[in-house]
Amino acid sequence: MTTRRGFLGGAAATAGVASLASAAQPGGGAMIVSTWDFGAAANDAAFARLKAGGTLIDAVEAGGMVPEADPNNHSVGYSGYPDRDGHVTLDAVIMDDRGGVGAVAALEDTVHAISVARRVMEKTPHTFIVGEGATRFARDQGFPKVNLLTPEAEKAWRDWLKTSQYRPEANIENRRPRGGALDHDTIGLLARTADGRMAGACTTSGMAFKMRGRVGDSPQVGAGLYVEAGVGAATSTGLGEEVTRVSGSARVVASMRAGLSPQAACEEVVRHIAKLRGDAIKGTQVGFLALSPKGEVGAFCLLPGFTYAVTDSEGVTVVKKGPSLFAA
């Protein structure tokens, strides 16, 4: 398991990639992968749901619900850091490889955004519901109204208000605002069964102290998550604006469709972002995680510190370190 570190980019950026090999060996059974070290608990819940006879959608939903309910995780669900006006708003998407999609954004007063996203997929003719409409839909579907702003998150927000320094960056060294940077840790989960079917989920409370109404990449199909039958699945983490600019997850899957491995596909999009944005992304983290129908895993990021959790067909979970474009 690794710690998350700040940006110390350099010309020797790619020199250590080979020594940080991240691709898992293909497996014949079920597999769950997710972003960050806290994804391990989410993977365990997802795997348990599969083992109990649940579907892939059941599994990725169960996994996403774990960090959503964790009061110690201030970037997903309950206890997420609020926007600059003090409102905790949630974004989530769920997707299978048959084209089933459901998403919500700017959802309020509801703990499990991933479950509301699933209801959008299964109970409406739509794929994406936002804002007041998403919150009203959650109430109509029986989800209880819950105040998501915990005392600890409120204190962090009030401390931020003293300076109101707004720098739309992702700080992944830890899960709290530090040095003016803004906290952002999305969890994305990808799952496959033994026959190669796939599904994914992505859920977040978004950037800490963001502008009211800001939506990042996480709930957007093709940005924060993409799943395609027979090809693969990908999810992203880090500063959502940079992922959205290039339809990051869809680009990873498209590269896999063109013949690249999950690892090479993740590297391709990160290098593209770095070339496209240049100095504009100095100090910014963006990472991708991908899974093939055969169980091949790829992970790559701009900065050191990106971790991901892999659960194999026996239910054994290992947290790994993703290689980065820039060296520490």
N, C-alpha and C positions, 0 to 999 in steps of 0.2 A: 504494500500500500504506500502511496506517495503523498506528500504534502503539496499544496498548491502554491506556486511561486509567481512572483511578478516578472515583468518583462525585462530581459537583458539581451535583446537581440544582437546579432553579430553576423559577420560575413561567413563564419564557419557554421552557419545555421543548420545545414543538412548533414554535417560530418558525422554526427552521432546517431543517425537514423537506424543504421544497420544493427547497432548494438542495443537498440530499444525495440526489437521485433515485437509486434503486437498481434499478429495474425494467429488465431487459434487453429489447431488441426481440425479438419472436417470430422464431424461425428455422425453416427447413424441414427441417433434418437432426438428427442426434444432438446431445444436449447433456448435459453433466455439471455439476452445481453441488455445492459442499460448503462447510461452515463453516470459517472461519478461514483465515489466509494459508497455513498449512501444508497446507491442502487442495489447493493447486495441484499438488503432487507426486502426491497421491492421484488427482486428476482426470486427470493425464497417464497414470497407470497404467491407470485405468478406460477412458479413451478408446482407449489402445493395445490393450486387450483387445477392445473392441468392433470396432476396425478389423481385428483379426486374425480376426474371425468369431465372437467370443464372444457369449454371451447377455447380457441386462441384468444378470442375477444374477451371471454371471461377472465383469462389469465392476465392479459395486459391491463385490463381494468383493475383487477385485484392488486397488481403490482403498483400501478399509479396511485391507488388509494392509500398506500402506506406512507409515502412522504407527504401527501396531502393532509393527513391527520396528525403529523408529527409537529408538536409545538416548538421543537428545537430547530426545525428547518424553516428559516425565514425567507425562503425563495419559492416555496411550493405550498399552496393551499392555506390551511389554518395557520395563523401566526406569520403569514407572509408580510413583508414590509409593504406599507401602503404607498399610494401615489402622493404627489406633493400636497394634495388637498386632504390627506388622511384617510382615503378610501382604499381598502384592500380589494383589488380586482384580479380575477383569475382567468387564465386562458388554457384551453386544452383541446386536443384532437385525438381521435381514435380511428383506426383504418385497418381493413383487411385486404387480402389480395384478390378479392372478387369485386373490388370497386366500392365496397361499403365504406362510407365516410360520415363522421359526425364531428362538429366542432363548435366551441363557444368561445367568446372573447368578452372581456370587460364584465364578466359575471361577478355578482356581489352576493354576500351573505349566504354562501353555500359552500360547504367544505369540499365536496367531491365533484370538482369540475369535470373530471374524466367520466364520471357516471352520467352527468348531464349531457356531455358530448355523445355518449353512447345512446342516450334516449333520442337525441336529435337524429342520429343515424337510423334508429329503429322505429321511431314513432312519428316522424315528420317526412314530408317529401323534400326537405331541404338538407343542405350539408353544413351550414354555418349560420349560427344565430348569435347576435351580439348585444351588449349593453342591457338596457332595461328589458328588452324583449327576452334576452337569455335568462335574466333573473326571474321574470314573470313565468317563463316556461318551466323553470326549475320548481317554482311553487306549485304550478299546475300539475306537475308530475309527482308531487308529494315530497320533494326534498325540503327538509326543515330549514327555517331561517336561523342562521347562526352568525353572531358577531365574530368576524374573523380577526379583528384587531386586538391582539393580546396586549397586556400591560408592557411586556418587554419590547414588542414591536412598536407600540405607541411611544415609549420612551426614546427609542432610536430615532423615530420620526421627529419628535419634539427637539431632540438634540440637533438633528439636521437643520431644523427650522432656524436655529440660531445664526447660521450662516447662509443657508439655502443655496449652497454651492451646487450647481447642476452640471455635472459632466456625464453625458450618456456613454459610460464605459461599462464593461463587465469586469468586476473584480472577482476572480476565482481563487485568490489566495486563501480566503476564508469566506464565511457566509455573512459577513457584516460590512457595512460601509467603512472604508478606511482611506484616509488621506484624500478624501474628496471623490474617490472612485465609487461606483455604484454596484451594489450587490446584485448578482444574477446567476443562479444555478438552476437551470432547467433539468428535469429528468425526462429522458426519452427511453422507452423500452421497445425492444424488438424481440419477437418470438417466432420459433418454427417448430413444427411437429416432425415426426419421423418420416412422413411422406412428403416433406418439403413445403407444406402450406405455411403461410406467414401472416403475421399481423403486427401492429405497432400502436404505441400510445405516446403522447407527449403532453406534459402538464406543468404549469408554472404560475407563480404570482407575478412574474415579470420583473422588470427592472425596479429596484428600490427608488422611491421618490420620483418616479417618472411623471411626465406630464399627464394630466387627466385625459383619458381616452387613448393613450398610447397602446398599441398592440405590436408585439414583436413577431418573430418568426414562428414561435412555438405552435400556435393553432392553425397555421396556414399550410394546407396540403401542398407539398412540393418544396416548402421552405424548411419548417421544423420537422416534418415527417413525410415519408413517401414509401409505399409498399406496392410491389408489382409481382404478380404471379409468375413463377418460373424464372424470375430475374434476381430479385432481392429486395432489401429494405434498408432504409437509412434514416438517421435522426441527427439532429444538431444540438449544439449547446454554445453558450457564449453570447456575444453581443448580437442580438437578433437582426438589427438593421443591416449588418454586413452579410448575414445569411440570406435575408430577403432579397437583397440586390441581385443575387445570382441564382435564385431558386435552388438553394444549396442541396437539399436532400434529393430533389428530383434530378439534379445534375449528377449526383453520385450514382443513382440507380441507372440513369441513362448511360453513364460510362460503363457500368457493369453489363448493361444490355449490349454495348458495343464490344465487349470482350475483356474489359479490365477486371482484375480481381477486386474484391472489396477494399483491400488495402490500397491498391494503386488508385482506385476511384476516389477514396477519401483524400489521398495526397493531391490528386489532380485539382480538386475544387479548392483546397486550401492554398495551393500555389497560385491558382487563378485569382483568388481574392487578394493575395499579397501583391501580385503584379498589377491588378486593376486599381487597387487603392493606395499602394505605396505608403508614403509617410502618414497618410490620413489614419492608418490603423495602428500606428506605433503604440505599443502598450495595450493593445486590444486582444482579447482571447476569442477565438472561434474554433470549435472542434466538431468533428463528424465521427459517427459510429455506424458501421454497416454490417449486414449479415446476408449471406447468400442462402438459397434453398438447400444447399449441401452442408451448411453449417460453418462456412468460412467466415471469419470475422476480420474486419479492418477498422482501424482507428487512426486519426491523424489530427493535429491541431497546430495553431500558429505558435503558441507559447508552451513552455514546459508546464507540467502540473495537471494536465487532463488525465483523469483516471476513469476506468470503466469496469463493470462487473460482468463476469461470464459464468453462467450456470450450465453445467453439462447434463447429459442424459441421465446421470446418476443423482442429480440434485446437488452436486458439489459446486460451490461458488468460489471463484477466485477473483480478486481485484487486481487489475493490471494497469500499467502505466502506458499511456498513448505516446508515441513519438511525436516530435514537434518540428516545425519548419525552422524555428529560431532556437538556438542553444541557450542554456542557462549560463 
